[in-house]
Amino acid sequence: MKFSELMLAAIGQSEIPLRFEPGAEEAVAGPVTEMLRAWVAAHIPDSPASDFDYGKKAVITELLAELDDQREIGVER
């Protein structure tokens, strides 16, 4: 499953009154995804100097790929 599919499914199950309007889920998901992307990216170490920093950078890189739908995530709806 892609992150965007997971996000749209969660929004679709919510009690958002506009969820029945065409494109409402995507309209909500876009800004939320961008906010999450910026928040996660802000934690990338500038100059990794230790194994911990390199591991942190690798995990963040994977999370960003999931946010950009470049990778599947291990969640079933």
C-alpha positions in Angstrom: 0.0 0.0 0.0 1.2 3.5 -0.8 1.2 6.3 1.8 -1.3 8.3 -0.2 -3.7 5.4 -0.3 -3.4 5.0 3.5 -4.0 8.7 4.0 -7.0 8.8 1.6 -8.5 5.7 3.4 -8.1 7.4 6.8 -9.7 10.6 5.5 -12.5 8.7 3.9 -13.3 7.0 7.2 -13.4 10.3 9.1 -16.3 12.5 9.9 -15.2 15.3 7.6 -18.4 16.8 6.2 -16.8 17.5 2.9 -15.7 14.0 2.3 -18.5 13.4 -0.1 -17.4 16.2 -2.4 -15.3 15.0 -5.4 -11.6 15.5 -4.6 -12.2 16.4 -0.9 -9.9 13.6 0.3 -7.1 14.7 -2.0 -7.5 18.3 -1.1 -7.0 17.5 2.6 -4.3 14.8 2.1 -2.0 17.1 0.0 -1.3 19.8 2.7 -1.1 17.2 5.5 1.4 15.1 3.5 3.5 18.2 2.7 3.5 19.1 6.4 4.6 15.6 7.4 7.3 15.6 4.7 8.8 18.9 6.0 8.7 17.7 9.6 10.4 14.4 8.8 13.0 16.1 6.5 13.9 18.6 9.2 15.4 15.7 11.2 17.9 14.7 8.6 21.4 15.0 10.1 23.4 17.8 8.2 26.7 16.0 8.5 26.4 12.4 9.6 29.4 11.6 11.7 28.5 8.4 13.5 26.7 5.1 12.8 23.7 6.4 14.7 23.6 9.5 12.4 23.9 7.3 9.2 21.2 5.0 10.5 18.9 8.0 11.3 19.5 9.4 7.8 18.7 6.0 6.2 15.4 5.7 8.2 14.4 9.2 7.3 15.2 8.6 3.6 12.9 5.6 3.7 10.1 7.5 5.4 10.4 10.3 2.8 10.2 7.7 0.0 7.0 6.4 1.5 5.5 9.8 1.8 6.3 10.4 -1.9 4.8 7.0 -2.8 8.1 5.7 -4.1 7.9 2.7 -1.7 5.1 0.5 -0.4 4.4 0.5 3.3 3.6 -2.6 5.2 0.1 -1.7 6.2 -3.1 -3.4 5.1 -6.4 -1.6 5.1 
